Amino acid sequence: MPTLFSFPEYSHVAKFLSDLPGLKPGQFSIVRYQNQELHASIQSAVSGDHCLVLGSIAPPETRMASLLLLAHTLRKEGADRITGVLPYLAYSREDKLKPGESLATAWVGALLKAAAFDEIWVVDLHSQHDRELFPLPLESLSPAALFGEYLRKFALTDASFVAPDEGAIARCEAVRAAAGQTSALCITTLSARSDAVP
C-alpha cells in the first residue's frame, strides 16, 4: 500500500487524497538546528513501500531542500519507490539552451534524481521539452476533465477559451474538448518582458 508524505502547505490536498482507498498517510517532520541546517525524521515504517511525496520545489529554497532531504531519508529507510507529486514544476520555464545562462529545468531534474526520486508527477507540464531535460520519468496530469465538468455543470456554453501563448494551446484545447464546447479558440501573444530581479 503506497504511503503519502505531505508537506503542510498541501494539507488540503492530502486530506482529499486520504479518502482514496489503498493510500495511507505517512508521518515526518523537518526541523532546523540552531545553526540553521535542516534535519528530517520519519515516524512511519517505509521499508519496501512505494512512497509519494506531495510538496513543492518553488521558492523559497527551503521548500526544495526539505523535499530533497525527505526523499533521501525515505530511501535510507528502505523505501522501494519514491514518487514526487509536485502540482507545479518550478524552474520549468528555464528549459532553453542560451549561452551564458542557466538551464534550471535540467538542474532541478538532476537534484531530484540525486535525492532518490524515481519519478515526478506534475499538473500540466509547462513544455514537452522538459521531459527531454529530465533524467527521470516526468508524468503530466491534466485537470482538463475537472474543468470541463464544472463548465458543463454551470452551463457555460458560450465560454471563450483563451490561450495566452502557443505553448498553452494544447492545454486550452483539452479543456474545451472536455467541456464539449465548439467555440473558437483565441490565441493571445503577450509582449515579452523580463521579471527577473537582479
KEKE-3310 file (N, C-alpha, C; in steps of 0.2 Angstrom, whole numbers, plus 5000, padded with zeros to 4 digits):
npx = (5004:5003:5012:5008:5017:5015:5018:5015:5009:5001:4991:4977:4975:4981:4972:4960:4966:4968:4956:4955:4955:4967:4978:4989:4993:5008:5020:5031:5044:5052:5065:5074:5091:5100:5111:5105:5104:5095:5085:5078:5066:5058:5042:5036:5035:5044:5050:5052:5041:5031:5033:5024:5028:5021:5023:5033:5045:5046:5052:5051:5069:5070:5059:5063:5075:5070:5061:5070:5078:5070:5066:5078:5080:5069:5073:5085:5079:5074:5064:5055:5051:5050:5040:5038:5026:5022:5013:5015:5028:5042:5054:5053:5052:5064:5070:5077:5091:5103:5117:5128:5119:5108:5102:5089:5079:5085:5094:5086:5080:5091:5095:5083:5084:5096:5093:5085:5073:5062:5052:5043:5027:5017:5006:4999:5012:5024:5031:5033:5047:5053:5053:5063:5074:5074:5082:5074:5058:5045:5029:5014:4999:4983:4971:4960:4948:4942:4940:4932:4920:4915:4912:4902:4893:4889:4883:4890:4890:4893:4906:4922:4938:4954:4971:4986:4998:5007:5012:5002:4991:4988:4984:4973:4964:4962:4954:4943:4938:4935:4924:4915:4913:4912:4916:4926:4944:4954:4970:4982:4996:5007:5017:5035:5043:5055:5055:5064:5073:5087)
npy = (4994:5011:5025:5041:5056:5072:5089:5103:5114:5108:5102:5102:5096:5084:5079:5077:5067:5057:5050:5041:5024:5012:5020:5026:5038:5046:5049:5063:5074:5090:5099:5113:5115:5124:5130:5133:5122:5109:5096:5080:5068:5053:5046:5034:5018:5013:5003:4994:5000:5010:5026:5042:5059:5073:5089:5105:5113:5126:5143:5149:5143:5134:5125:5117:5111:5104:5095:5087:5082:5075:5064:5058:5053:5044:5035:5030:5024:5013:5013:5007:5013:5030:5043:5059:5071:5085:5098:5110:5112:5120:5131:5126:5135:5138:5131:5132:5132:5143:5153:5156:5156:5149:5133:5128:5119:5106:5106:5105:5093:5084:5086:5081:5068:5064:5065:5053:5052:5042:5045:5059:5067:5080:5094:5098:5100:5112:5112:5100:5098:5098:5085:5079:5085:5080:5068:5058:5049:5059:5063:5071:5077:5080:5093:5095:5087:5089:5103:5104:5097:5106:5117:5112:5109:5122:5127:5134:5137:5147:5150:5158:5153:5156:5156:5160:5160:5151:5139:5136:5131:5118:5113:5122:5118:5105:5107:5113:5103:5093:5100:5099:5109:5120:5132:5146:5146:5158:5165:5173:5183:5188:5202:5201:5202:5205:5198:5196:5198:5207)
npz = (5000:4995:5003:5008:5010:5015:5013:5024:5017:5008:5014:5013:5000:5003:5013:5005:4996:5006:5007:4997:4993:4998:5001:5012:5026:5029:5042:5046:5050:5048:5054:5060:5065:5078:5070:5059:5049:5041:5047:5044:5050:5051:5055:5051:5046:5032:5024:5010:5004:4992:4991:4991:4989:4993:4988:4986:4975:4973:4976:4993:4994:5004:5004:4993:4997:5009:5003:4996:5005:5013:5004:5002:5015:5016:5006:5013:5023:5017:5008:4993:4981:4976:4973:4967:4970:4963:4961:4954:4943:4947:4940:4927:4917:4913:4901:4890:4879:4881:4878:4891:4901:4914:4914:4921:4922:4919:4929:4941:4938:4939:4953:4959:4955:4961:4974:4976:4970:4960:4950:4944:4947:4939:4937:4922:4913:4909:4896:4884:4881:4893:4897:4890:4896:4909:4919:4924:4924:4920:4923:4917:4923:4918:4922:4914:4912:4924:4924:4913:4917:4927:4919:4911:4921:4926:4915:4905:4891:4882:4884:4882:4875:4879:4875:4881:4875:4862:4868:4877:4870:4867:4880:4882:4872:4876:4888:4882:4874:4884:4890:4880:4871:4856:4853:4847:4847:4855:4853:4862:4861:4872:4876:4876:4892:4905:4921:4930:4945:4949)
capx = (5000:5008:5012:5008:5020:5013:5021:5010:5006:4997:4987:4970:4975:4982:4965:4956:4969:4967:4950:4956:4957:4974:4983:4990:4997:5015:5022:5038:5045:5058:5066:5081:5096:5102:5115:5100:5104:5089:5085:5072:5065:5052:5039:5032:5039:5043:5054:5049:5035:5030:5031:5023:5030:5017:5026:5035:5052:5046:5054:5058:5073:5069:5055:5066:5079:5066:5059:5075:5081:5065:5066:5084:5079:5065:5077:5089:5075:5072:5058:5057:5050:5048:5037:5037:5020:5023:5007:5018:5035:5046:5060:5052:5052:5071:5071:5080:5099:5105:5124:5130:5113:5107:5097:5087:5075:5089:5097:5081:5079:5097:5094:5078:5086:5101:5090:5082:5066:5061:5048:5039:5021:5016:5000:5000:5019:5025:5033:5036:5054:5055:5054:5070:5080:5074:5085:5070:5052:5041:5022:5010:4992:4979:4965:4955:4942:4939:4937:4926:4915:4912:4910:4896:4889:4887:4881:4894:4890:4896:4913:4928:4944:4960:4977:4990:5003:5007:5013:4996:4986:4986:4980:4967:4960:4960:4948:4937:4935:4932:4918:4911:4912:4914:4918:4933:4950:4958:4977:4984:5003:5009:5023:5040:5046:5059:5053:5070:5076:5094)
capy = (5000:5017:5029:5048:5061:5078:5095:5107:5119:5104:5098:5102:5091:5077:5077:5074:5060:5052:5046:5036:5018:5010:5025:5028:5044:5045:5055:5065:5081:5094:5105:5117:5115:5131:5133:5133:5116:5106:5089:5076:5062:5049:5042:5029:5012:5013:4998:4990:5003:5015:5032:5048:5065:5079:5096:5110:5115:5133:5147:5150:5137:5129:5120:5112:5107:5100:5089:5083:5079:5069:5059:5055:5049:5039:5029:5027:5019:5007:5014:5004:5018:5036:5047:5066:5074:5092:5101:5115:5111:5126:5131:5123:5140:5139:5125:5134:5132:5150:5154:5160:5157:5143:5128:5126:5113:5101:5106:5103:5086:5081:5086:5076:5061:5063:5064:5047:5051:5038:5048:5065:5069:5087:5096:5102:5101:5118:5110:5093:5098:5097:5078:5078:5088:5077:5062:5053:5049:5065:5062:5077:5075:5086:5095:5097:5084:5093:5110:5103:5095:5112:5121:5109:5110:5129:5128:5140:5135:5152:5152:5159:5149:5160:5153:5166:5159:5145:5134:5134:5129:5111:5113:5125:5113:5099:5109:5115:5096:5090:5103:5098:5116:5121:5139:5147:5147:5164:5165:5180:5184:5193:5205:5199:5206:5202:5199:5194:5203:5206)
capz = (5000:4995:5009:5006:5014:5013:5017:5027:5013:5004:5019:5010:4995:5007:5016:5000:4994:5011:5006:4992:4995:4996:5002:5019:5027:5032:5047:5046:5052:5046:5059:5059:5071:5079:5065:5053:5045:5041:5049:5043:5053:5048:5061:5048:5043:5024:5021:5004:5002:4987:4995:4987:4992:4990:4990:4981:4974:4971:4981:4995:4993:5010:5001:4989:5002:5013:5000:4994:5011:5015:4999:5003:5021:5014:5003:5018:5027:5014:5003:4987:4976:4978:4968:4969:4967:4963:4957:4950:4942:4947:4936:4921:4911:4911:4898:4883:4879:4880:4880:4897:4906:4917:4912:4928:4922:4919:4936:4945:4937:4942:4960:4961:4954:4966:4981:4976:4967:4954:4945:4946:4944:4940:4934:4916:4912:4905:4890:4882:4881:4900:4898:4887:4900:4915:4919:4927:4921:4922:4921:4917:4925:4916:4925:4909:4913:4930:4922:4908:4921:4930:4914:4910:4927:4927:4909:4902:4884:4877:4886:4877:4878:4878:4876:4882:4870:4858:4872:4880:4865:4868:4886:4881:4868:4880:4892:4878:4872:4889:4891:4874:4868:4849:4852:4844:4852:4854:4855:4863:4862:4876:4874:4881:4896:4910:4928:4934:4950:4950)
cpx = (5004:5007:5013:5012:5019:5016:5015:5006:5001:4992:4980:4970:4976:4976:4961:4959:4968:4961:4950:4958:4964:4980:4984:4994:5003:5016:5029:5038:5052:5059:5073:5085:5097:5107:5111:5100:5097:5090:5078:5072:5058:5049:5035:5037:5038:5047:5050:5043:5036:5028:5030:5024:5026:5020:5028:5042:5052:5049:5049:5062:5072:5064:5058:5071:5076:5064:5064:5078:5076:5065:5073:5084:5074:5069:5082:5085:5072:5066:5060:5056:5048:5046:5036:5031:5020:5018:5010:5026:5039:5052:5059:5052:5059:5073:5074:5088:5101:5113:5125:5124:5111:5101:5094:5083:5079:5092:5092:5080:5085:5097:5089:5080:5092:5098:5086:5075:5067:5057:5045:5033:5020:5009:5001:5008:5019:5027:5035:5043:5057:5057:5061:5076:5080:5077:5081:5063:5048:5034:5018:5003:4988:4973:4959:4948:4938:4936:4931:4920:4911:4909:4903:4891:4885:4884:4884:4895:4893:4903:4918:4934:4950:4966:4982:4996:5003:5008:5007:4990:4983:4982:4973:4962:4958:4954:4942:4934:4932:4925:4913:4909:4915:4916:4925:4938:4953:4965:4979:4992:5005:5016:5029:5042:5050:5056:5058:5072:5083:5096)
cpy = (5006:5021:5036:5052:5068:5084:5099:5111:5115:5100:5097:5096:5084:5075:5074:5067:5055:5048:5041:5029:5016:5015:5027:5034:5042:5051:5056:5072:5084:5099:5108:5116:5123:5134:5133:5127:5112:5099:5086:5070:5059:5045:5036:5024:5012:5008:4994:4994:5008:5021:5038:5054:5070:5085:5100:5111:5122:5137:5148:5143:5132:5124:5115:5108:5102:5094:5085:5079:5073:5063:5055:5050:5043:5033:5026:5022:5014:5007:5011:5008:5024:5041:5054:5069:5082:5096:5106:5113:5117:5125:5128:5128:5141:5132:5126:5134:5139:5151:5158:5160:5150:5139:5125:5120:5107:5100:5103:5095:5082:5081:5081:5069:5059:5062:5057:5046:5046:5041:5054:5066:5076:5088:5100:5104:5107:5117:5103:5092:5097:5089:5076:5080:5084:5070:5056:5054:5055:5064:5069:5074:5081:5087:5096:5094:5087:5100:5109:5101:5101:5117:5119:5110:5117:5131:5134:5138:5140:5154:5153:5156:5153:5157:5159:5166:5152:5139:5131:5132:5122:5110:5116:5121:5107:5101:5110:5108:5093:5093:5102:5104:5116:5128:5140:5148:5153:5163:5172:5179:5189:5196:5203:5204:5202:5203:5197:5200:5202:5205)
cpz = (5000:5001:5006:5012:5011:5017:5019:5022:5008:5008:5016:5004:4998:5010:5011:4997:4999:5011:5001:4995:4993:4997:5009:5021:5031:5037:5046:5049:5050:5051:5057:5066:5072:5074:5058:5048:5046:5043:5048:5047:5051:5054:5058:5046:5036:5021:5016:5001:4996:4991:4990:4992:4989:4993:4985:4981:4973:4977:4986:4995:4998:5008:4997:4993:5006:5010:4998:5000:5013:5010:5000:5010:5020:5011:5008:5022:5024:5009:4996:4981:4979:4972:4971:4966:4968:4958:4952:4949:4942:4943:4929:4915:4909:4907:4891:4884:4877:4882:4886:4902:4908:4914:4918:4928:4922:4926:4941:4945:4940:4950:4962:4961:4959:4973:4982:4974:4961:4949:4948:4943:4945:4936:4928:4915:4907:4898:4889:4882:4888:4901:4895:4892:4907:4914:4923:4924:4924:4919:4922:4918:4922:4920:4920:4910:4919:4928:4917:4912:4924:4925:4912:4915:4928:4920:4905:4895:4879:4880:4881:4880:4875:4880:4876:4877:4867:4863:4876:4876:4867:4875:4886:4877:4872:4885:4888:4875:4877:4891:4885:4871:4860:4848:4850:4849:4850:4857:4856:4864:4866:4875:4879:4885:4902:4917:4932:4939:4951:4957)
residu = (MET:PRO:THR:LEU:PHE:SER:PHE:PRO:GLU:TYR:SER:HIS:VAL:ALA:LYS:PHE:LEU:SER:ASP:LEU:PRO:GLY:LEU:LYS:PRO:GLY:GLN:PHE:SER:ILE:VAL:ARG:TYR:GLN:ASN:GLN:GLU:LEU:HIS:ALA:SER:ILE:GLN:SER:ALA:VAL:SER:GLY:ASP:HIS:CYS:LEU:VAL:LEU:GLY:SER:ILE:ALA:PRO:PRO:GLU:THR:ARG:MET:ALA:SER:LEU:LEU:LEU:LEU:ALA:HIS:THR:LEU:ARG:LYS:GLU:GLY:ALA:ASP:ARG:ILE:THR:GLY:VAL:LEU:PRO:TYR:LEU:ALA:TYR:SER:ARG:GLU:ASP:LYS:LEU:LYS:PRO:GLY:GLU:SER:LEU:ALA:THR:ALA:TRP:VAL:GLY:ALA:LEU:LEU:LYS:ALA:ALA:ALA:PHE:ASP:GLU:ILE:TRP:VAL:VAL:ASP:LEU:HIS:SER:GLN:HIS:ASP:ARG:GLU:LEU:PHE:PRO:LEU:PRO:LEU:GLU:SER:LEU:SER:PRO:ALA:ALA:LEU:PHE:GLY:GLU:TYR:LEU:ARG:LYS:PHE:ALA:LEU:THR:ASP:ALA:SER:PHE:VAL:ALA:PRO:ASP:GLU:GLY:ALA:ILE:ALA:ARG:CYS:GLU:ALA:VAL:ARG:ALA:ALA:ALA:GLY:GLN:THR:SER:ALA:LEU:CYS:ILE:THR:THR:LEU:SER:ALA:ARG:SER:ASP:ALA:VAL:PRO)
# end
